[in-house]
């Protein structure tokens, strides 16, 4: 026997009353949404309670900002200071960047004096002038070399050489007086002339000391004086080599 749809519906409703009230579709959707929310909260709480096995990422270092150093303001050029050079003496003048010290000025003075002294001299007079200067230069060079070798001053070298000659002896006095008897009057005896002779010989001690130094240094004077002019009117006496 075929039942009508209404009968079937009533039968289902009677059965549902036994089990309880049947929720409608909107109510079921609300229940499903609440269930999903509860599940999500439970999952989130569970994840929060479990520690993360991965190490935390390193903290980046603080960023340092470097500002460019401002360039100094351009300054006008400054004239360089003249360096100290005591061995050259103080500065006497400047021409532009050219500095002239006392040593250079003295050298120029020497050259200037030489030119002015010999500007009107002939070559024989110039030779004599140079020969005298050469003699003085020889003595100065020998004394300087001996001073360095002995470790003393040049004047101490001369003092040591004169002292090495010793005092003037009586034999030296007699020999010099007899060799130069014409220098004194005939009536003057040796005893009267002895003090003058002693003073003269003592004054010759420095010359003897220089001669001894030159002999040991083996000095040779090689320059020759110029030849005399063939013209008797212009002939000059032969310049003597200084001793």
Secondary structure in CASP SS format (residue, H / E / C, confidence):
PFRMAT SS
TARGET T0000
AUTHOR 0000-0000-0000
METHOD secondary structure of the structure
MODEL  1
X C 1.00
X C 1.00
X C 1.00
X C 1.00
X H 1.00
X H 1.00
X H 1.00
X H 1.00
X H 1.00
X H 1.00
X H 1.00
X H 1.00
X H 1.00
X H 1.00
X H 1.00
X H 1.00
X H 1.00
X H 1.00
X H 1.00
X C 1.00
X C 1.00
X C 1.00
X C 1.00
X C 1.00
X H 1.00
X H 1.00
X H 1.00
X H 1.00
X H 1.00
X H 1.00
X H 1.00
X H 1.00
X H 1.00
X H 1.00
X H 1.00
X H 1.00
X H 1.00
X H 1.00
X H 1.00
X H 1.00
X H 1.00
X H 1.00
X H 1.00
X H 1.00
X H 1.00
X H 1.00
X H 1.00
X H 1.00
X H 1.00
X C 1.00
X C 1.00
X C 1.00
X C 1.00
X C 1.00
X C 1.00
X C 1.00
X C 1.00
X C 1.00
X C 1.00
X C 1.00
X C 1.00
X C 1.00
X C 1.00
X C 1.00
X C 1.00
X C 1.00
X C 1.00
X C 1.00
X C 1.00
X C 1.00
X C 1.00
X C 1.00
X C 1.00
X C 1.00
X C 1.00
X C 1.00
X C 1.00
X C 1.00
X C 1.00
X C 1.00
X C 1.00
X C 1.00
X C 1.00
X C 1.00
X C 1.00
X H 1.00
X H 1.00
X H 1.00
X C 1.00
X C 1.00
X E 1.00
X E 1.00
X E 1.00
X E 1.00
X E 1.00
X C 1.00
X C 1.00
X E 1.00
X E 1.00
X E 1.00
X E 1.00
X H 1.00
X H 1.00
X H 1.00
X H 1.00
X H 1.00
X H 1.00
X H 1.00
X H 1.00
X H 1.00
X H 1.00
X H 1.00
X H 1.00
X H 1.00
X H 1.00
X H 1.00
X H 1.00
X H 1.00
X C 1.00
X C 1.00
X C 1.00
X C 1.00
X H 1.00
X H 1.00
X H 1.00
X H 1.00
X H 1.00
X H 1.00
X H 1.00
X H 1.00
X H 1.00
X H 1.00
X H 1.00
X H 1.00
X H 1.00
X H 1.00
X H 1.00
X H 1.00
X H 1.00
X H 1.00
X H 1.00
X H 1.00
X H 1.00
X H 1.00
X H 1.00
X H 1.00
X H 1.00
X H 1.00
X H 1.00
X H 1.00
X C 1.00
X C 1.00
X C 1.00
X H 1.00
X H 1.00
X H 1.00
X H 1.00
X H 1.00
X H 1.00
X H 1.00
X H 1.00
X H 1.00
X H 1.00
X H 1.00
X H 1.00
X C 1.00
X C 1.00
X C 1.00
X C 1.00
X H 1.00
X H 1.00
X H 1.00
X H 1.00
X H 1.00
X H 1.00
X H 1.00
X H 1.00
X H 1.00
X H 1.00
X C 1.00
X H 1.00
X H 1.00
X H 1.00
X C 1.00
X C 1.00
X C 1.00
X C 1.00
X C 1.00
X C 1.00
X H 1.00
X H 1.00
X H 1.00
X H 1.00
X H 1.00
X H 1.00
X H 1.00
X H 1.00
X H 1.00
X H 1.00
X H 1.00
X H 1.00
X H 1.00
X H 1.00
X C 1.00
X H 1.00
X H 1.00
X H 1.00
X H 1.00
X H 1.00
X H 1.00
X H 1.00
X H 1.00
X H 1.00
X H 1.00
X H 1.00
X H 1.00
X H 1.00
X C 1.00
X C 1.00
X C 1.00
X C 1.00
X C 1.00
X C 1.00
X C 1.00
X C 1.00
X C 1.00
X C 1.00
X C 1.00
X C 1.00
X C 1.00
X C 1.00
X C 1.00
X C 1.00
X C 1.00
X C 1.00
X C 1.00
X C 1.00
X C 1.00
X C 1.00
X C 1.00
X C 1.00
X C 1.00
X C 1.00
END
